[in-house]
């Protein structure tokens, strides 16, 4: 972040000042544990914590300015400048929008039910050949994380690659109003976060709403392998660029061959070997290629950059754990990403290799949860799984569906990740390939740690 005067900061967030304005802040924080000297600390009320309870700690760490909703009582270390606002979350968003527009960054905004993070990483990787790139911090894609990602951008950044997530109507619009994208990417729409939406149609409208925040000629990149989504997108925005494997895609991959350690395909006649596996990652790469073409990059440099892309941590990440191969995909899960992961397991498994699936729950599906867990059980039946370990109550439905049919699949159930660790340390054998997949609430990263303790680990 470029140093900003407290006067400009106060004006940007329409705050009520309290103190002299002849100071500068050099960064922004919402966590008193990460405050650095010269930061502006936004006191945000969360589900578990209220930032107003940590003003003392923030000031002791060097906060130069505080943005608060309620009156500050008593003296604070360092005599910080205090700005009063009705809503600190909204103020954070206002500041990020101000900074984005003032610095004049070019912005790519990515949304969709699956693939946002991997697509972001691929775009940033390719675009770094031609631009000074800043991308979202981790998966910071909500009303707090997105502004922090924007404000973390160095002033010499040329391109911001941002994720926009949603779990309720209106959130994509709000985040888009902060990001002000020059180009938008919609990776696709599948059932996810349905707890906050009436149905898939409402979710689709929510995702498509990012198109309303583009300039008339700003490219809106949409997954052409979902033809109905492409048609709906044309009602939202004029400049639609389809990507995918479908013949209607403007940026189209052809001759795709999925191998255990890579994906081979052709793009505009150029043969590409990508060190990412599976159809989902191919779609992500085509979305990234389309975005970089819209930035004016040439197809040859894009193809060369894709060849050197690496996997993203905890997203279909292959890890060698001694004599065991693990597909670490435990960051999140929904029906579409579960289907992709099972396909990935099928592609990566060598002939005769035992396939193990550690299945956590798919969260935030609301009243649709049982239906989609049953559907997943049917998919597991057909996936050639040798050992299924279902973790948590919703995933028990998957185990039940698999057990109901004549199958050679060994089925085990664990009430939580801790119990799953014990089961797997007993049942996983040398030579196995293990897929770990579930929503973050399942805590399946503990399973990965248990396998690393059980066997020696060497990442590949």
C-alpha positions as CSV (number, residue, x, y, z in Angstrom):
1,X,0.0,0.0,0.0
2,X,1.2,3.5,-0.8
3,X,1.5,5.6,2.3
4,X,-1.7,7.6,2.7
5,X,-2.4,10.8,4.7
6,X,-5.0,10.4,7.5
7,X,-6.7,13.4,5.9
8,X,-7.3,11.4,2.6
9,X,-8.2,8.3,4.5
10,X,-10.8,10.1,6.6
11,X,-12.3,11.6,3.4
12,X,-12.3,8.3,1.6
13,X,-14.3,6.5,4.2
14,X,-16.6,9.5,5.1
15,X,-15.4,9.3,8.7
16,X,-15.9,11.7,11.6
17,X,-12.4,12.8,12.6
18,X,-11.0,13.0,16.1
19,X,-7.5,14.5,16.3
20,X,-4.9,16.1,14.1
21,X,-4.7,14.9,10.4
22,X,-1.0,15.6,9.7
23,X,0.0,12.0,9.9
24,X,0.4,9.1,7.4
25,X,-0.5,5.4,7.6
26,X,1.5,2.8,5.7
27,X,-0.8,-0.2,5.9
28,X,-4.1,-1.6,7.1
29,X,-5.0,-4.4,9.5
30,X,-8.1,-5.9,11.0
31,X,-6.2,-8.2,13.3
32,X,-4.4,-6.8,16.3
33,X,-2.0,-9.7,16.2
34,X,-0.7,-8.7,12.8
35,X,-0.6,-4.9,13.3
36,X,2.7,-3.2,12.2
37,X,4.0,0.2,13.1
38,X,2.2,2.9,11.1
39,X,-0.9,0.8,10.3
40,X,-4.5,1.8,10.4
41,X,-6.5,-0.7,12.5
42,X,-10.1,-1.3,11.6
43,X,-12.1,-2.5,14.6
44,X,-14.4,-5.0,13.0
45,X,-17.2,-6.9,14.9
46,X,-17.1,-10.6,14.0
47,X,-19.0,-13.7,15.1
48,X,-16.5,-14.6,17.8
49,X,-14.4,-11.4,18.4
50,X,-15.0,-7.6,18.4
51,X,-12.0,-5.6,17.3
52,X,-13.0,-2.8,19.7
53,X,-11.9,-5.1,22.5
54,X,-8.3,-5.1,21.1
55,X,-7.6,-1.5,20.6
56,X,-5.0,-1.4,23.4
57,X,-3.1,-4.3,21.8
58,X,-3.3,-2.7,18.3
59,X,-1.9,0.5,19.6
60,X,0.9,-1.2,21.5
61,X,1.9,-2.9,18.3
62,X,2.2,0.5,16.6
63,X,-1.2,1.3,15.1
64,X,-1.2,5.0,14.1
65,X,-4.9,5.3,13.4
66,X,-8.0,3.5,14.5
67,X,-11.3,3.2,12.6
68,X,-14.1,2.5,15.1
69,X,-17.9,2.3,15.4
70,X,-18.2,3.1,19.1
71,X,-16.7,5.6,21.4
72,X,-13.1,5.0,22.6
73,X,-12.8,5.2,26.4
74,X,-9.6,6.2,28.1
75,X,-6.1,7.0,26.7
76,X,-4.4,4.6,24.3
77,X,-0.7,4.1,23.8
78,X,0.9,6.3,21.1
79,X,-2.0,8.7,21.0
80,X,-3.6,7.2,17.8
81,X,-5.8,9.2,15.5
82,X,-9.4,8.0,15.8
83,X,-11.9,7.9,13.0
84,X,-15.6,7.2,13.8
85,X,-17.8,5.5,11.2
86,X,-21.2,3.8,11.3
87,X,-19.9,0.5,9.9
88,X,-16.2,-0.4,9.9
89,X,-16.6,-3.2,7.3
90,X,-18.3,-0.8,4.9
91,X,-15.5,1.7,5.6
92,X,-12.9,-0.8,4.8
93,X,-14.6,-1.4,1.5
94,X,-14.8,2.3,0.8
95,X,-11.1,2.7,1.4
96,X,-10.2,-0.2,-0.9
97,X,-12.3,1.2,-3.7
98,X,-10.7,4.6,-3.2
99,X,-7.2,3.1,-3.3
100,X,-8.0,0.9,-6.4
101,X,-9.3,3.9,-8.4
102,X,-6.7,6.4,-7.2
103,X,-3.8,4.0,-8.2
104,X,-5.4,3.1,-11.5
105,X,-4.6,-0.6,-11.3
106,X,-6.0,-2.9,-14.1
107,X,-8.2,-5.5,-12.3
108,X,-9.2,-9.0,-13.2
109,X,-12.0,-10.3,-10.9
110,X,-12.8,-14.0,-10.8
111,X,-15.9,-15.7,-9.5
112,X,-17.6,-19.1,-9.9
113,X,-18.5,-22.2,-7.9
114,X,-15.2,-24.0,-8.4
115,X,-11.7,-23.2,-9.7
116,X,-11.5,-19.6,-8.5
117,X,-8.2,-19.9,-6.6
118,X,-6.4,-22.1,-9.1
119,X,-7.5,-19.9,-12.0
120,X,-6.3,-16.9,-10.1
121,X,-2.9,-18.5,-9.6
122,X,-2.6,-19.5,-13.2
123,X,-3.5,-16.0,-14.4
124,X,-1.0,-14.4,-12.1
125,X,1.7,-16.9,-13.2
126,X,1.1,-16.2,-16.9
127,X,0.6,-12.4,-16.6
128,X,3.8,-12.0,-14.6
129,X,5.6,-12.4,-17.9
130,X,4.3,-9.0,-18.9
131,X,3.0,-7.2,-15.8
132,X,3.8,-6.4,-12.2
133,X,1.1,-8.6,-10.7
134,X,-0.6,-8.6,-7.3
135,X,-3.1,-11.3,-6.5
136,X,-5.5,-11.9,-3.7
137,X,-4.0,-12.9,-0.3
138,X,-4.7,-16.6,0.1
139,X,-8.4,-17.0,-0.7
140,X,-9.4,-13.5,0.6
141,X,-12.6,-13.2,-1.4
142,X,-15.2,-11.8,1.0
143,X,-16.3,-8.4,2.2
144,X,-13.2,-8.2,4.5
145,X,-10.7,-10.3,2.6
146,X,-11.2,-8.6,-0.8
147,X,-10.5,-5.0,0.5
148,X,-7.5,-6.2,2.4
149,X,-6.2,-7.8,-0.8
150,X,-6.6,-4.6,-2.7
151,X,-5.0,-2.5,0.0
152,X,-2.0,-4.8,0.1
153,X,-1.1,-4.0,-3.5
154,X,2.1,-2.2,-3.9
155,X,1.8,1.2,-5.7
156,X,3.9,-0.1,-8.6
157,X,1.5,-3.0,-9.2
158,X,0.1,-2.9,-12.7
159,X,-2.4,-5.8,-12.5
160,X,-4.6,-7.0,-9.6
161,X,-6.0,-10.6,-9.9
162,X,-8.8,-10.9,-7.3
163,X,-11.3,-13.5,-6.2
164,X,-14.9,-12.7,-5.5
165,X,-16.9,-15.2,-3.4
166,X,-20.4,-15.2,-2.2
167,X,-22.7,-17.1,0.2
168,X,-25.7,-14.8,0.0
169,X,-27.5,-12.6,-2.6
170,X,-25.9,-9.2,-3.3
171,X,-22.4,-10.0,-2.2
172,X,-20.9,-10.3,-5.7
173,X,-22.4,-6.9,-6.5
174,X,-20.9,-5.4,-3.4
175,X,-17.5,-6.8,-4.0
176,X,-17.6,-5.9,-7.7
177,X,-18.3,-2.3,-6.6
178,X,-15.0,-2.3,-4.7
179,X,-12.9,-4.1,-7.2
180,X,-14.2,-2.2,-10.3
181,X,-13.0,-4.9,-12.6
182,X,-11.7,-4.2,-16.1
183,X,-12.2,-7.9,-16.9
184,X,-14.3,-10.6,-15.2
185,X,-14.0,-14.4,-15.3
186,X,-16.9,-16.7,-14.4
187,X,-15.4,-20.2,-14.0
188,X,-18.8,-21.8,-14.0
189,X,-21.9,-22.3,-11.8
190,X,-22.7,-25.5,-9.9
191,X,-24.5,-26.2,-6.6
192,X,-22.5,-24.5,-3.8
193,X,-23.4,-22.3,-0.9
194,X,-27.0,-23.1,-1.4
195,X,-27.7,-22.6,2.3
196,X,-27.8,-18.8,1.4
197,X,-29.6,-19.2,-1.9
198,X,-33.1,-20.3,-2.8
199,X,-32.0,-22.4,-5.7
200,X,-29.3,-22.8,-8.4
201,X,-31.1,-20.2,-10.6
202,X,-30.7,-17.5,-7.9
203,X,-27.1,-18.5,-7.4
204,X,-26.5,-18.2,-11.2
205,X,-28.0,-14.7,-11.2
206,X,-25.7,-13.8,-8.3
207,X,-22.6,-15.0,-10.1
208,X,-23.6,-13.3,-13.4
209,X,-24.1,-10.0,-11.6
210,X,-20.4,-9.4,-11.8
211,X,-21.0,-8.5,-15.5
212,X,-23.0,-5.4,-14.6
213,X,-19.9,-3.8,-13.1
214,X,-17.8,-4.0,-16.3
215,X,-17.5,-1.2,-18.8
216,X,-19.4,-1.8,-22.0
217,X,-16.3,-3.1,-23.8
218,X,-14.8,-4.9,-20.7
219,X,-14.5,-8.6,-21.5
220,X,-16.7,-11.0,-19.6
221,X,-15.1,-14.5,-19.8
222,X,-17.6,-17.3,-19.2
223,X,-17.3,-21.1,-19.2
224,X,-18.6,-22.2,-22.7
225,X,-18.9,-25.8,-21.5
226,X,-22.0,-24.6,-19.8
227,X,-24.0,-23.4,-22.8
228,X,-27.0,-22.2,-20.9
229,X,-24.7,-20.1,-18.6
230,X,-23.1,-18.6,-21.8
231,X,-26.6,-17.6,-23.1
232,X,-27.6,-16.1,-19.7
233,X,-24.3,-14.1,-19.7
234,X,-25.2,-12.5,-23.1
235,X,-28.3,-11.0,-21.4
236,X,-26.1,-9.3,-18.8
237,X,-23.2,-8.0,-20.9
238,X,-22.3,-7.5,-24.6
239,X,-18.6,-8.5,-24.7
240,X,-18.7,-12.2,-23.9
241,X,-15.7,-14.4,-24.4
242,X,-16.3,-18.1,-24.0
243,X,-13.6,-20.5,-23.0
244,X,-13.5,-24.3,-22.7
245,X,-13.6,-27.4,-24.8
246,X,-17.0,-26.7,-26.4
247,X,-16.9,-25.9,-30.1
248,X,-18.6,-22.5,-29.3
249,X,-15.7,-21.4,-27.1
250,X,-13.7,-18.5,-28.5
251,X,-10.7,-19.7,-26.5
252,X,-10.9,-23.5,-27.1
253,X,-8.7,-26.3,-25.9
254,X,-8.6,-29.3,-28.2
255,X,-7.1,-32.8,-28.3
256,X,-7.1,-33.1,-24.5
257,X,-5.3,-36.1,-23.0
258,X,-5.4,-36.6,-19.3
259,X,-2.4,-38.4,-17.8
260,X,-1.4,-39.3,-14.2
261,X,1.2,-36.5,-14.0
262,X,0.1,-33.9,-16.6
263,X,-2.5,-32.8,-19.1
264,X,-1.7,-32.5,-22.8
265,X,-3.8,-30.3,-25.1
266,X,-3.7,-27.9,-28.0
267,X,-4.5,-24.2,-27.8
268,X,-4.7,-22.3,-31.1
269,X,-2.7,-25.0,-32.8
270,X,0.1,-25.0,-30.1
271,X,0.8,-28.2,-28.3
272,X,0.9,-27.7,-24.5
273,X,2.0,-30.0,-21.7
274,X,0.6,-28.7,-18.4
275,X,1.9,-30.1,-15.1
276,X,-1.6,-29.9,-13.6
277,X,-3.9,-32.9,-13.8
278,X,-7.6,-33.3,-14.8
279,X,-10.4,-31.7,-16.7
280,X,-11.1,-29.1,-14.0
281,X,-7.5,-27.8,-14.2
282,X,-7.7,-27.7,-18.0
283,X,-10.8,-25.5,-17.7
284,X,-9.0,-23.3,-15.2
285,X,-6.0,-23.0,-17.6
286,X,-8.2,-22.1,-20.5
287,X,-9.9,-19.4,-18.5
288,X,-6.5,-18.0,-17.6
289,X,-5.4,-18.1,-21.2
290,X,-8.5,-16.3,-22.3
291,X,-7.9,-13.6,-19.6
292,X,-4.3,-13.1,-20.7
293,X,-5.2,-12.9,-24.3
294,X,-7.6,-10.1,-23.4
295,X,-4.7,-8.4,-21.7
296,X,-2.9,-8.3,-25.0
297,X,-0.4,-11.1,-24.4
298,X,0.5,-13.4,-27.3
299,X,-0.5,-17.0,-27.5
300,X,3.0,-18.3,-27.6
301,X,4.1,-16.7,-24.3
302,X,0.9,-17.8,-22.7
303,X,1.5,-21.4,-23.8
304,X,5.1,-21.3,-22.5
305,X,4.0,-20.0,-19.1
306,X,1.2,-22.6,-18.7
307,X,3.9,-25.3,-19.1
308,X,5.6,-24.2,-15.9
309,X,2.5,-23.8,-13.7
310,X,2.6,-25.5,-10.3
311,X,-0.2,-26.9,-8.2
312,X,-1.9,-24.8,-5.5
313,X,-1.6,-25.9,-1.9
314,X,-4.5,-28.1,-0.7
315,X,-6.2,-27.9,-4.1
316,X,-5.7,-31.2,-5.9
317,X,-2.1,-31.0,-4.7
318,X,-0.2,-34.3,-5.2
319,X,2.1,-35.1,-2.3
320,X,4.4,-38.0,-2.0
321,X,4.2,-39.4,1.6
322,X,6.8,-42.1,1.7
323,X,5.3,-45.1,-0.2
324,X,1.9,-43.4,-0.4
325,X,0.6,-40.9,-3.0
326,X,-1.8,-38.3,-1.5
327,X,-4.1,-35.9,-3.4
328,X,-4.4,-33.1,-0.9
329,X,-7.7,-31.4,-1.8
330,X,-9.0,-30.6,1.7
331,X,-9.5,-26.9,1.4
332,X,-13.2,-26.9,0.3
333,X,-15.8,-29.1,-1.3
334,X,-19.1,-28.9,-3.2
335,X,-20.8,-31.4,-5.5
336,X,-19.0,-30.2,-8.7
337,X,-15.5,-30.2,-7.0
338,X,-16.2,-33.7,-5.6
339,X,-16.9,-35.0,-9.1
340,X,-13.7,-33.4,-10.4
341,X,-11.7,-34.9,-7.5
342,X,-13.0,-38.4,-8.1
343,X,-12.2,-38.0,-11.8
344,X,-8.7,-36.8,-10.8
345,X,-8.2,-39.9,-8.6
346,X,-9.2,-42.1,-11.5
347,X,-6.7,-40.4,-13.8
348,X,-3.8,-40.5,-11.3
349,X,-4.2,-44.0,-10.1
350,X,-1.8,-46.5,-11.7
351,X,-3.1,-49.9,-12.8
352,X,-3.5,-52.1,-9.7
353,X,-3.0,-49.2,-7.3
354,X,-5.4,-49.3,-4.4
355,X,-7.7,-46.1,-4.3
356,X,-8.6,-44.6,-0.9
357,X,-11.1,-41.8,-0.6
358,X,-11.3,-39.8,2.6
359,X,-14.6,-38.1,2.2
360,X,-15.5,-35.1,4.4
361,X,-18.8,-33.3,4.3
362,X,-19.9,-30.7,1.7
363,X,-20.9,-27.7,3.8
364,X,-23.4,-24.9,3.2
365,X,-25.8,-26.9,1.1
366,X,-28.8,-26.2,3.4
367,X,-31.9,-28.3,2.7
368,X,-30.2,-29.8,-0.3
369,X,-27.4,-31.4,1.8
370,X,-28.9,-34.9,2.0
371,X,-29.7,-35.0,-1.7
372,X,-26.2,-34.1,-2.8
373,X,-24.5,-36.4,-0.3
374,X,-26.6,-39.2,-1.6
375,X,-25.7,-38.3,-5.2
376,X,-22.0,-38.3,-4.2
377,X,-22.5,-41.8,-2.7
378,X,-23.7,-43.0,-6.1
379,X,-20.7,-41.4,-7.8
380,X,-18.4,-43.2,-5.3
381,X,-20.0,-46.5,-6.2
382,X,-18.9,-46.0,-9.8
383,X,-15.5,-44.6,-9.1
384,X,-13.6,-47.9,-8.3
385,X,-12.8,-46.8,-4.7
386,X,-11.2,-49.6,-2.7
387,X,-11.5,-47.9,0.7
388,X,-13.9,-45.2,1.7
389,X,-13.5,-43.4,5.0
390,X,-16.4,-41.0,5.5
391,X,-15.8,-38.3,8.1
392,X,-18.7,-36.5,10.0
393,X,-22.4,-36.9,10.0
394,X,-23.3,-35.6,6.5
395,X,-20.6,-37.8,5.0
396,X,-22.2,-40.8,6.7
397,X,-24.9,-40.6,4.0
398,X,-22.2,-41.2,1.4
399,X,-21.0,-44.3,3.3
400,X,-24.6,-45.5,3.7
401,X,-25.3,-45.3,-0.1
402,X,-22.1,-47.1,-0.9
403,X,-22.8,-49.8,1.6
404,X,-26.4,-50.4,0.3
405,X,-25.1,-51.7,-3.1
406,X,-23.1,-54.9,-3.8
407,X,-19.6,-53.6,-4.0
408,X,-16.0,-54.5,-3.2
409,X,-15.4,-51.1,-1.5
410,X,-14.4,-51.3,2.1
411,X,-16.4,-48.7,4.0
412,X,-15.4,-47.1,7.3
413,X,-17.0,-44.2,9.2
414,X,-15.3,-41.7,11.5
415,X,-17.2,-39.1,13.6
416,X,-14.5,-36.5,13.2
417,X,-11.0,-36.0,11.7
418,X,-9.3,-37.2,14.8
419,X,-11.0,-40.6,14.6
420,X,-10.3,-40.7,10.8
421,X,-6.6,-40.3,11.5
422,X,-6.6,-43.4,13.6
423,X,-8.5,-45.4,11.1
424,X,-6.3,-44.4,8.2
425,X,-3.1,-45.0,10.0
426,X,-4.3,-48.6,10.4
427,X,-5.7,-49.2,7.0
428,X,-3.6,-47.2,4.5
429,X,-0.9,-49.4,2.9
430,X,2.3,-48.7,1.0
431,X,1.5,-48.1,-2.6
432,X,-2.0,-46.7,-2.0
433,X,-3.2,-43.5,-3.6
434,X,-5.3,-41.4,-1.1
435,X,-7.7,-38.6,-2.0
436,X,-8.5,-36.3,0.9
437,X,-11.5,-34.1,0.1
438,X,-14.1,-32.2,2.1
439,X,-15.2,-28.7,3.2
440,X,-12.9,-26.8,5.5
441,X,-15.2,-27.3,8.4
442,X,-14.3,-31.1,8.3
443,X,-10.7,-30.3,9.4
444,X,-9.2,-32.9,7.1
445,X,-5.8,-31.2,7.1
446,X,-5.3,-33.2,10.3
447,X,-5.6,-36.4,8.2
448,X,-2.8,-35.1,6.0
449,X,-0.6,-34.4,9.0
450,X,-1.3,-37.9,10.4
451,X,-0.3,-39.5,7.2
452,X,2.9,-37.5,7.2
453,X,3.7,-38.6,10.7
454,X,2.9,-42.2,9.8
455,X,5.1,-42.2,6.7
456,X,8.1,-40.1,5.6
457,X,7.0,-37.1,3.4
458,X,8.6,-35.8,0.2
459,X,6.5,-33.3,-1.8
460,X,6.4,-33.6,-5.6
